Amino acid sequence: CVEAKSRSLFAVRDFKAGTMLYSEAPMAKFTRDECPKLWQQVEDLLLSHNMVKYRAVMFAALLSFTLDDGVKQCLRGLCAHPNACHLFGAIASETLARIRQTTMQSCDKKKKHAVLIAMVRDGKVSVEDLCHFCSVWQLSSYNLPGNVPGVAMYSHASMLSHSCD
């Protein structure tokens, strides 16, 4: 623990080793397999800007706009870096421009991708909101285990791992 920078879960009684103390379903989770064409589009763009390490973050941030309003509101309320638009602004703007040009024929046959394209075209996705979501996913998400890249966000567990001033 770093003093004043972490959260802890304390037990008030002894537990047998290996006992599950806390479990929580993800608030949101996204994997490459949900929208492989969108994943590839994001990966190609970020690779051209030497930012490929943020592909899962950008992918999740984009698909966050397709979530239920309650989950989106929770994500909007989470901590983001105050300079998120400095880090993600240019790439977020270019990403939205490329998505705006995506034809429905070339999108994933999954509903989320088509919904995202429509939202971007209708002006319902701003660069500022995308930067905020990128920062939230960067600071508070967990990589999913296994062979398929993806990330998950939890309401409480993410806050247990996240720390900011």
MOVEN-V730564 format. One record per helix or strand of 3 or more residues. SS is the DSSP state (h for helix, s for strand). FROM is the first residue (numbers start at 0). TO is the last residue. If there is no record, write none. Layout:
ss/from/to
SS/FROM/TO
SS/FROM/TO
//
This chain:
ss/from/to
s/27/30
h/31/33
h/35/47
h/51/63
h/68/76
h/83/100
h/103/105
h/110/120
h/126/139
s/149/152
h/156/160
//
